[in-house]
Amino acid sequence: MEVKLGMSPISWTNDDLPELGGDTSLETCLNETRLAGFSGTELGGKFPKNPFSLKEVLEEHELKLISGWYSGTMLNNSLKDEKIKLDETLNLFAEVGASVLVYGETFNTVQNKKKKPLNSRPRLSEFDIKQYGQDLSDLADYCLDKGVPLTFHHHMGTAVETQNEIEQLMNSTRDSVGLLLDTGHLLFADGDYDKIISNYGDRINHIHTKDIRKDVFKNVDKSKDSFLDCVLDGVFTVPGDGCIDYRKFIKRLKDIRYKGWIVIEAEQDPLKANPFEYAKKGFNTLVSCLEEYDFKIIA
């Protein structure tokens, strides 16, 4: 089995919290991503959005564009309008050769609102789940026709956060809707990756590995704390620095013969958690686990 390892730029610069790494250059981010051992990166706010310029800067650092976040609003948007809204990002990804498009449902999200507590988020049950599944499946078909599969990101503060909501989403969509399994977000939502993998392993087409600091997590009050408060408090970290057993997780990926990108995405304060040092820590942890279960890591 072959996998590729990538890194999100969010450890260097957080687009939702500009005070975290706002002065860090894209050059530093990409240079340190490659030095830490990764062969790919996800998109961030400081990246050029012109295909030629984006290819040029990636090639300069010997990195591939893996994917990038897209703020979807299919819950309150027509399929036609969502396609129009998506086209610029989708065409960029197709031109540059991104493996997937990370789709997050952001209608009424509180993930980027510092004054909104986590439990004020929307719930998937408040909407017509059957219609949402149909529309999202049609949008995923559209992405496939462009050569960039859609991967759905369950995310804290959004309408698809809990294990139950992930299950509802998967059960109401066609196979063209892939699932991004994010270890940190799932644990934060009290979910069980083992069950998700058992039930939807064939739909998982992208992986985000973030770890959780248990001492911070145990003090989270979802009725008071916002998602951004939790980030600032340091709830997230890289694999090998938190409470998730990544050897068990990688074993489960072997069970489903996962092939694709495994990305470290750990939003932290770069002044408290040096991005390069933590990127290396995460990389070394994943490599150790992957080698134990006979995965081949390719560039």
Phi, psi and omega in degrees: 000137183246134175227162177235145183251130180227172184225143173271144179287356185295340176290335179266317183218123181259114184294333179275341179228080185304338178291345177264096177077019182299333181268357181283132183280156174299323179302314179297314180302309184289321179298314182286329175300314181290318180298329180287347175117355185280151180252357180213163179221152169271166184281150175222175185296336182270357181283145174295146181257002174272129185306317181296312181294323180293315177301318183298314183289327178291316179297325179300328182254009178055046179237152175255150172277119182277310189186195175182157183285136172236127181276093180279154177221043183293340180295332181228023182233153175282154178301319180299312182290327179293322176298316180298316180295325184281334193306317183300313179293316182297318180293322176298312181297320180295319182293322185270346176090031178295145183285324181211165171247122182277113183256119174246134179277113189246012176296122181060022179298151174245010184297333183246022182241109187292336183263005181252118179293157184303323184280004175268008181292162172287158176244140181302327182294345179283353186239172177281095187296321181298315180292320178300316179298320178296313182294318180294323178296318178296322178293321178295322175299319179298318178296318179299320179298333177272355177090014180231099181300145176273137173234125186271128183259106169294137190211139175302139177088358180249179181286346176238092186237315187273167177300318179299320179290323175298316180297317177299317180297312181297321183286343181255002180241161176276173185295343179293340175274104178279166180244127170271116177267116180249111186298320182290314179295323181293316178296319179302325181270014178063031179268174184234106183296331181299317180290320178298316179296318180297320186273331188226025183304326182283351179260349182285115181238011177196147182231132167247126177250109169232146180257170181232135174277110187299325182292330176280316184300322184294342181260003180289131175244104186291346177277347181236322188274136173275166176300318181292327174302316182295320177298313181295330178284348177090032181293330183259149174207187183270161175307136180095355182238006182226209189259357181277133178275100184284342174293317177296320180295314180295325175302319179291326176294325176295321181302325181261006179054050181296135174229132179147202182271140168242117188246136171270122177227103185225096180289121181216168174279114183296341177283337178261329182231095183307118187304318182293315181295320180286327175298317178296318179300313179295317179300312182297323178296313181295317180300316179300315180292318181295318180294326179298328182251025169064028170283145173260123180267120183244158180275000000 
